[in-house]
């Protein structure tokens, strides 16, 4: 009789262990399938769903009708349609009359120069703006379209432009433009070439200003967590005084230009 009870007890224990093992395996399989489905759902959301990521960061380059610039951008989503963003930009403005030349006695050691250029004009800009959603991507091959409005402060940096020229004694010297004594700076026959990019940084002058822009941005990235965008628009800048870029051209205090830019980056959610 004891043997029968022992056999029944072992059978019950074995059945219980088998059931637990089966349930555990099924539970693990179920968890694995759930994780897989969640990954698929996230993948589809990133690829084809509406872009609702809370943060984005990108960097880009901009070609302006009067120069160039590079920038960094950080965005913070306010709601479904609006993203607030901050941008830092470093740019250079060029006059439309700037043309590079070679000296009359050109050699490989001489740099091309810009005749009549008085200063390089750089700008460090910081501003805040908004991107307003006009049309989202219907699928991964679509394009998100946003309106852009933006403004901020601009710190203009004037760097004297140097030339290498012959002085009265025939010696080669680096000179900058002096309105009281134009001298050899404006005599093409005495100019050897440009003085070099490193010249003039110790003589920078600062000109404060303001800037604003309006534009349209087109983001074609297949995945919503990626930023791949083209932006086109117009930009306006006003400075506290006229900016002398060229000697023989009328100096301007207000600048207006068109631009096109490319930027790349990523999006993520705040944790």
VENSULRA-V383424 format. One record per residue. RES is the residue in three letters. OMEGA is omega in whole degrees, -180 to 180 (none if undefined). Layout:
res=RES omega=OMEGA
res=RES omega=OMEGA
This chain:
res=UNK omega=178
res=UNK omega=-180
res=UNK omega=-180
res=UNK omega=179
res=UNK omega=-180
res=UNK omega=179
res=UNK omega=179
res=UNK omega=-180
res=UNK omega=179
res=UNK omega=179
res=UNK omega=180
res=UNK omega=179
res=UNK omega=-179
res=UNK omega=179
res=UNK omega=179
res=UNK omega=179
res=UNK omega=179
res=UNK omega=180
res=UNK omega=178
res=UNK omega=179
res=UNK omega=180
res=UNK omega=179
res=UNK omega=179
res=UNK omega=179
res=UNK omega=179
res=UNK omega=179
res=UNK omega=178
res=UNK omega=179
res=UNK omega=179
res=UNK omega=179
res=UNK omega=180
res=UNK omega=179
res=UNK omega=179
res=UNK omega=178
res=UNK omega=179
res=UNK omega=179
res=UNK omega=179
res=UNK omega=178
res=UNK omega=179
res=UNK omega=180
res=UNK omega=178
res=UNK omega=179
res=UNK omega=180
res=UNK omega=179
res=UNK omega=180
res=UNK omega=-175
res=UNK omega=-170
res=UNK omega=-175
res=UNK omega=179
res=UNK omega=-180
res=UNK omega=180
res=UNK omega=178
res=UNK omega=-172
res=UNK omega=-177
res=UNK omega=171
res=UNK omega=177
res=UNK omega=179
res=UNK omega=173
res=UNK omega=-175
res=UNK omega=179
res=UNK omega=-176
res=UNK omega=175
res=UNK omega=-179
res=UNK omega=178
res=UNK omega=177
res=UNK omega=177
res=UNK omega=-176
res=UNK omega=174
res=UNK omega=172
res=UNK omega=-174
res=UNK omega=173
res=UNK omega=-177
res=UNK omega=177
res=UNK omega=-176
res=UNK omega=179
res=UNK omega=-177
res=UNK omega=178
res=UNK omega=176
res=UNK omega=-175
res=UNK omega=-174
res=UNK omega=-172
res=UNK omega=173
res=UNK omega=172
res=UNK omega=180
res=UNK omega=175
res=UNK omega=-179
res=UNK omega=170
res=UNK omega=-175
res=UNK omega=172
res=UNK omega=-172
res=UNK omega=171
res=UNK omega=175
res=UNK omega=179
res=UNK omega=176
res=UNK omega=-178
res=UNK omega=179
res=UNK omega=-179
res=UNK omega=178
res=UNK omega=179
res=UNK omega=180
res=UNK omega=169
res=UNK omega=178
res=UNK omega=-178
res=UNK omega=177
res=UNK omega=-174
res=UNK omega=171
res=UNK omega=-176
res=UNK omega=-179
res=UNK omega=-177
res=UNK omega=-180
res=UNK omega=172
res=UNK omega=-179
res=UNK omega=177
res=UNK omega=-177
res=UNK omega=177
res=UNK omega=179
res=UNK omega=-176
res=UNK omega=-178
res=UNK omega=162
res=UNK omega=-180
res=UNK omega=178
res=UNK omega=178
res=UNK omega=171
res=UNK omega=-173
res=UNK omega=175
res=UNK omega=-177
res=UNK omega=178
res=UNK omega=-178
res=UNK omega=178
res=UNK omega=170
res=UNK omega=-179
res=UNK omega=-176
res=UNK omega=175
res=UNK omega=180
res=UNK omega=179
res=UNK omega=178
res=UNK omega=177
res=UNK omega=177
res=UNK omega=-174
res=UNK omega=179
res=UNK omega=-180
res=UNK omega=-179
res=UNK omega=174
res=UNK omega=-178
res=UNK omega=179
res=UNK omega=169
res=UNK omega=-177
res=UNK omega=169
res=UNK omega=-163
res=UNK omega=176
res=UNK omega=-180
res=UNK omega=-179
res=UNK omega=179
res=UNK omega=176
res=UNK omega=179
res=UNK omega=-179
res=UNK omega=178
res=UNK omega=178
res=UNK omega=-180
res=UNK omega=178
res=UNK omega=-177
res=UNK omega=173
res=UNK omega=170
res=UNK omega=-175
res=UNK omega=179
res=UNK omega=178
res=UNK omega=-177
res=UNK omega=-180
res=UNK omega=179
res=UNK omega=179
res=UNK omega=178
res=UNK omega=-178
res=UNK omega=175
res=UNK omega=-177
res=UNK omega=171
res=UNK omega=-176
res=UNK omega=176
res=UNK omega=-177
res=UNK omega=179
res=UNK omega=-179
res=UNK omega=-178
res=UNK omega=175
res=UNK omega=-175
res=UNK omega=-178
res=UNK omega=-177
res=UNK omega=176
res=UNK omega=-174
res=UNK omega=-177
res=UNK omega=-178
res=UNK omega=-178
res=UNK omega=178
res=UNK omega=-177
res=UNK omega=179
res=UNK omega=-178
res=UNK omega=179
res=UNK omega=-176
res=UNK omega=-177
res=UNK omega=-179
res=UNK omega=172
res=UNK omega=-177
res=UNK omega=178
res=UNK omega=179
res=UNK omega=-179
res=UNK omega=171
res=UNK omega=-174
res=UNK omega=178
res=UNK omega=-180
res=UNK omega=178
res=UNK omega=177
res=UNK omega=178
res=UNK omega=178
res=UNK omega=179
res=UNK omega=173
res=UNK omega=-179
res=UNK omega=176
res=UNK omega=-179
res=UNK omega=-178
res=UNK omega=-178
res=UNK omega=-175
res=UNK omega=-176
res=UNK omega=178
res=UNK omega=-179
res=UNK omega=-178
res=UNK omega=180
res=UNK omega=179
res=UNK omega=174
res=UNK omega=173
res=UNK omega=-168
res=UNK omega=172
res=UNK omega=180
res=UNK omega=175
res=UNK omega=-179
res=UNK omega=179
res=UNK omega=-176
res=UNK omega=178
res=UNK omega=180
res=UNK omega=177
res=UNK omega=-179
res=UNK omega=-173
res=UNK omega=175
res=UNK omega=179
res=UNK omega=-174
res=UNK omega=-180
res=UNK omega=178
res=UNK omega=180
res=UNK omega=-177
res=UNK omega=-172
res=UNK omega=179
res=UNK omega=179
res=UNK omega=-179
res=UNK omega=-178
res=UNK omega=175
res=UNK omega=-180
res=UNK omega=-180
res=UNK omega=178
res=UNK omega=-178
res=UNK omega=170
res=UNK omega=-178
res=UNK omega=169
res=UNK omega=-177
res=UNK omega=174
res=UNK omega=177
res=UNK omega=-177
res=UNK omega=-180
res=UNK omega=-177
res=UNK omega=177
res=UNK omega=177
res=UNK omega=178
res=UNK omega=178
res=UNK omega=180
res=UNK omega=none
